[in-house]
Amino acid sequence: MTSGRYFFSLPPCWSREVFVLQVIGKELQTFLDYPPMQRGAGFNLDAVKTEMGKRMQEAEAASKGTGDTRGKTTASTQLMND
């Protein structure tokens, strides 16, 4: 008898919590059944800083006219060729 009284004394939201946990469990199972096909993208600030520094040096060299531009197409030369 005690277990019957305990069941009926549970709050009404208990059944919703059980339902939500079942839905989440089914969703998580799909990650096991169908694993991701590619690795997630990483965000590395060191790589971003290195790339930005390299591009800033290229832009500075191009603005001073000291950079080697042989074989490189810039936006302005591409517009003149079109």
C-alpha positions in Angstrom: 0.0 0.0 0.0 2.8 2.4 0.7 4.2 2.3 -2.8 0.7 3.1 -4.2 0.4 6.2 -2.0 3.9 7.3 -3.0 3.0 7.1 -6.7 0.0 9.3 -6.3 1.8 11.8 -4.1 4.3 12.6 -6.9 3.9 16.1 -8.4 2.1 16.3 -11.7 5.2 17.4 -13.6 6.9 14.0 -12.9 5.3 12.4 -15.9 6.5 15.3 -18.2 10.0 14.9 -16.8 10.0 11.2 -17.6 8.7 12.0 -21.1 11.4 14.6 -21.8 14.1 12.2 -20.6 12.8 9.5 -23.0 12.8 11.9 -25.9 16.4 13.1 -25.0 17.4 9.4 -24.7 16.1 8.7 -28.2 17.9 11.7 -29.6 21.2 10.8 -28.0 20.9 7.3 -29.4 21.0 8.7 -32.9 24.5 10.1 -32.2 25.6 6.5 -31.6 23.7 5.1 -34.6 24.8 7.8 -37.0 28.1 9.4 -35.8 29.3 12.7 -37.3 31.0 12.2 -40.7 33.6 15.0 -40.2 35.5 16.5 -37.3 34.1 19.6 -35.7 35.8 22.9 -36.7 38.2 24.3 -34.2 38.8 27.9 -33.4 42.4 28.7 -32.6 43.3 32.3 -31.9 47.0 31.7 -32.5 46.3 30.6 -36.0 44.1 33.6 -36.6 46.8 36.0 -35.2 49.4 34.4 -37.4 47.2 34.6 -40.5 46.3 38.2 -39.8 50.0 39.2 -39.2 50.9 37.6 -42.5 48.2 39.4 -44.4 49.0 42.7 -42.8 52.7 42.3 -43.8 51.6 41.5 -47.4 49.3 44.6 -47.5 52.0 46.8 -46.1 54.5 45.6 -48.6 52.0 46.0 -51.4 51.2 49.6 -50.3 54.9 50.5 -50.3 55.5 48.8 -53.6 58.3 46.7 -52.2 56.6 43.4 -52.4 57.2 40.9 -55.1 54.0 40.9 -57.1 55.1 38.8 -60.1 52.6 36.1 -60.8 50.1 37.6 -58.4 46.8 39.1 -59.5 45.4 41.9 -57.4 41.9 43.3 -57.6 43.0 46.4 -59.5 45.0 44.5 -62.1 42.1 42.1 -62.5 39.7 45.0 -63.1 42.1 46.5 -65.7 42.4 43.1 -67.6 38.6 42.7 -67.7 
